[in-house]
Amino acid sequence: MEKKIALVFAFIIAFGLGLRLFLIETRPLHHDEGVNGHFIDQILNGNNWRYNPKNYHGPLPFYLMALAIAIFGNNVFALRLMPALFGSLMPLLLLPMRKRLGNTGFLFASFFLLFSPSLFYYSLDAIHETFFAFFILASISFLFSFAMTKNQLYLYCGIASLAFMFTTKEGSFLIAPTIFLLFLVLLNLRKGLVQTVRINVLHFLISFLLFTLIFATLFSSFFANLQGITDAFKAPFMWSEKMKAGSGHEKHALYYLELILFSDAPIFLLGLLGGFIAIKRKNFEMIAIFAFFLLLFVGMSVPAYKVPWAIINLVPMLAILSGYLVENVLKKAQNAELLYPLLAIAVVFVLSQAIMLSAFKSADRENKLAYVQTTMEAKHMVERIKSLEDEKHVKIAIINRQSVWPLPWWLKELNVKYYDAERLKSLDASTYDVLLVEAEYLYKIKNTDMFQKESFALRPGLAMKAFFKKH
């Protein structure tokens, strides 16, 4: 790689990582982050944590995030560090494709991967999706590069990426066969599938053993729970039931199109153009990437169950196709200098949208990426509780019927007692210093005259009341 290109590439990665680290604690913890933090605590506390497909996705992200917490402490920064790091390192996965993308296309694709508003937003979220998107992209980049170059290292990296993808999320059972099928098509087009398999049978055997080793090691909790391996094959069936109508996450068929136009419109439009140009120019690698995008988009849009973070599995393909478009069309077009202002507008829009949605509107309802998001009011309430003098001895009661995650993880170091609001007959508030009560059950709280009262919403639709004892 030329020194100038390498410096620009290093700069945008450093800038992307630095900006993520700067904003990493801006957004309030999400419900799912609190639950994930709880499972990570079980790993670190040696509480016999085992993979359980009924309760959570694959084991790999838990181990990665547990490593960060073990090193940097049990706090929000450490909880979100690994997703931020994986999100920042996505452009490295384009290195096997750099020569085929061209220097300009490579840098544009890298920029869009780093600053795609949706990829940026969810890389500051301690859930599985950034890891999943990372390994989807890694699988495609390495396997397709092997098909184009026959470099055996790419084959092994691609197979390992597939294995890590499986140990991240059960959706791999649908996505991985699609990737592998497109990989086989590319192999056949490049050299002939039968000849390739005959020549490389040993390498394919090693690849199978590598995949099996990674898959079995992680799902069995490092061979402490062999049942986890068989449970992994049950997970797709369990989650398919949750994705049917009635889950509470039903959306219309074009939900993901609406969402991607809200967050990543320039990347979407450039990527589509790149896909059509690839078809016109018969660039089979880019056609395969475009085909994967289309198949995944349709596959995601069919089920009634839809959540916004799933779109980050689509954006990396669009980023690559955008880079291909810039390198192979816009750069070589007649009067190309007239098109550069349009590219500059796209770059500025993407970066400003990423900062706006993650820094200034991270928990706003108008931000379509902020889904069932914990409110800033709740974050400020937690900060106020933690600022109380001698806070670890402050007695806190939480009375609720609905789930109040992430409060249990946020407040885990404090003296907190939880009450089931429906079973509770009444509670004498005077025995506590702080109470957080689901608004519907305020009538069950007695002796609140000596308290300062504040209303807040934990998340949209969950109104609560806070009581702070006057001193």
Secondary structure, DSSP 4 states (H G I P E B T S, - for coil): --HHHHHHHHHHHHHHHHHHHHHTTTSPPPHHHHHHHHHHHHHHTTS-----TTT-S-SHHHHHHHHHHHHH-SSHHHHHHHHHHHHHTGGGGGGGGHHHH-HHHHHHHHHHHHH-HHHHHHTTS-SSHHHHHHHHHHHHHHHHHHHHH--HHHHHHHHHHHHHHHTT-TTHHHHHHHHHHHHHHHHHHHT-HHHHHHHTHHHHHHHHHHHHHHHHHHHTTTTT-THHHHHHHHHHHHHHHHTSTTSS-B--TTHHHHHHHHHHHHHHHHHHHHHHHHHHHT-HHHHHHHHHHHHHHHHHHSSSB--GGGGGGTHHHHHHHHHHHIIIIITTSTTGGGTHHHHHHHHHHHHHHHHIIIIISTT-TT-TT--SPPPHHHHHHHHHHHTSTTGGG-EEEEEESS--TTHHHHTTTSEEEEEETTT---EEGGG-SEEEEEGGGGGGEE--TTEEEEEEEEETTEEEEEEEE--
